[in-house]
Amino acid sequence: MTEKIREIARRLLENGEVELVIGFEKGTIPLKSRPVFIEKPEEVEKLIWDGFCENNLATYLRRYRGRKVGIVAKGCDSRAIVNLIVEGQLNREDVYIIGVPCTGMYDRRKMIRDGKEEPSEDYLFLNCKTCPYPTPVLYDELAGEEVSPRDRDYSDVETIEKMSSDERWEWFQREFSRCIRCYACREACPMCFCEFCFVDENRPEWVEGGIHPSDLGFWNLGRAFHLAGRCVECGACERACPMELPLMVLNRKMVKDVKEIFDYEAGVSLDEKPVLGTFNPEDREDFIL
Amino acid sequence: MEKEFDPKIVAFLCNWCSYAGADLAGVSRLQYPPNPEVIRVPCSGRVNPFYILRAIYEGIDGVWVSGCHPGDCHYQTGNYYARRRFYLIKNLLEFAGIDRERLNFSWVSASEAGKFAETAKKVTERVKKAGPIDKLVKERYLND
């Protein structure tokens, strides 16, 4: 796979089809690959592909709007790209997508805790274990054989749904009061592209500063709601979180509901409008009094 | 003697239907609880779901959003968009442990004074059942 990616990247850069290729290179710490931005054909040897390419590279695309960019994209990255195009943040012609069928990424932190050096199925991220689109949904060229989709599983969300409201609140407080409001989740997220985030606004001020549990609750719920119907379940937020908050549980709850209620999935089709940007007169309204 | 819990409820009513419905309820001298404090908005689609979050954050015991019936929106489609948003914010807040009785949504037209009074009663009952707000609220707002 690594060889194929390098070959494509070299060709694109030599022919001048793109100005830049975004991919992964070997990181400076074990079990971590990091994003790399290649502008010269002789640098393509830096590119690699392994089980630790956990960032969502689509996050960087908006910075290069108007330039031709090649991007190494796994299933979830490609969904993020589709969503960016659907939401008018990107032109399809500006990106050359090198699709990489993905067999899942491994949880580095968990492996280190267990003293493991070799990745195994047990250490896959939950959203990779249940990934419905491991093969990119949109690509110009595929760098490997297609991977068959895995079964969706929202049992983590369902466990919490079954609790009483007090238990859910207790869970929410316990997990989310660790938040230090570094906004790493926001920076890592390909869909968090607001020029001005609601949490930074002060006229009106939605959330006050500081780490009062109510502020942390507001921020985390607000973040999850702004991603409702847009989250592509790449898990980049959760991997970026230094406090290891279960951010994806909130996101997955929204993904699950959007699928159940409106039968919509984000970043799958270029022709569908975003779920909250459109409506159907026949929408369910069983929550109305 | 312990005082009965008197909930604070914020009602976002759309100008064209529910607010007019409330008006008619008043003119018709229908009895309904005084707890919902009305904020008139141009359309239920104008209600940013964060208003609901912020109301709870500021110590409001319950929120009630009401607009025109689907198909009757003064701006044609505002309440259709709102309906999708409210469904999701309601589910998300419930998921985080906010009691469902605090989150109320209804359609009341300008002629439905009776329905308005009924819904106001129902919402007040529901919020009374949920009790004083103790989740997501910032204590310093609770003093007044």
Contacts between the chains, C-beta under 8 A, distances in Angstrom:
chain1	res1	chain2	res2	distance
A	157	B	95	8.0
A	160	B	95	6.8
A	161	B	95	6.8
A	165	B	94	7.1
A	165	B	97	5.0
A	165	B	98	7.2
A	165	B	99	5.2
A	165	B	100	7.4
A	166	B	97	6.7
A	167	B	97	7.6
A	168	B	94	7.9
A	168	B	95	6.6
A	168	B	96	6.5
A	168	B	97	3.8
A	169	B	96	6.8
A	169	B	97	2.6
A	169	B	98	7.5
A	169	B	135	5.2
A	170	B	97	7.3
A	171	B	97	7.4
A	172	B	96	4.5
A	172	B	97	5.4
A	198	B	50	6.9
A	206	B	50	5.8
A	206	B	53	7.9
A	206	B	54	6.4
A	208	B	138	7.6
A	212	B	138	6.4
A	214	B	57	5.8
A	214	B	136	5.6
A	214	B	137	6.4
A	214	B	138	4.3
A	215	B	138	7.5
A	217	B	96	7.1
A	217	B	136	5.0
A	218	B	53	5.9
A	218	B	54	7.8
A	218	B	57	5.6
A	218	B	136	7.0
A	221	B	53	6.3
A	221	B	92	6.2
A	221	B	93	6.9
A	221	B	96	5.9
A	221	B	136	8.0
A	222	B	50	6.4
A	222	B	53	6.5
A	224	B	92	6.1
A	225	B	49	6.2
A	225	B	50	7.8
A	225	B	53	8.0
A	225	B	88	6.9
A	225	B	89	5.8
A	225	B	92	5.6
A	228	B	88	4.8
A	228	B	92	7.1
A	229	B	88	7.2
A	250	B	92	7.1
A	250	B	95	7.3
A	250	B	96	7.7
A	253	B	91	7.3
A	253	B	92	6.7
A	253	B	95	5.1
A	254	B	88	6.4
A	254	B	91	7.9
A	254	B	92	6.4
A	257	B	87	7.7
A	257	B	88	6.2
A	257	B	91	5.1
A	258	B	88	7.1
A	261	B	87	6.0
A	261	B	88	7.9
A	262	B	84	6.8
A	275	B	84	6.8
A	276	B	81	7.2
A	276	B	84	5.6
A	276	B	85	6.0
A	276	B	88	7.6
A	279	B	77	6.7
A	279	B	80	3.8
A	279	B	81	5.5
A	279	B	83	7.1
A	279	B	84	5.8
A	280	B	80	7.8
A	281	B	70	6.4
A	281	B	71	6.8
A	281	B	80	6.5
A	283	B	80	7.1
A	283	B	83	5.8
A	283	B	84	6.3
A	283	B	87	7.9
A	284	B	87	7.2
A	285	B	70	7.3
A	285	B	83	5.8
A	285	B	87	7.7
A	287	B	86	7.2
A	287	B	87	5.8
A	287	B	90	5.7
A	287	B	105	6.2
A	288	B	83	7.9
A	288	B	105	5.3
A	288	B	106	6.0
A	288	B	107	6.2
A	289	B	104	5.7
A	289	B	105	6.5
A	289	B	106	4.3
A	289	B	119	6.0
A	289	B	122	6.2
A	289	B	123	7.2
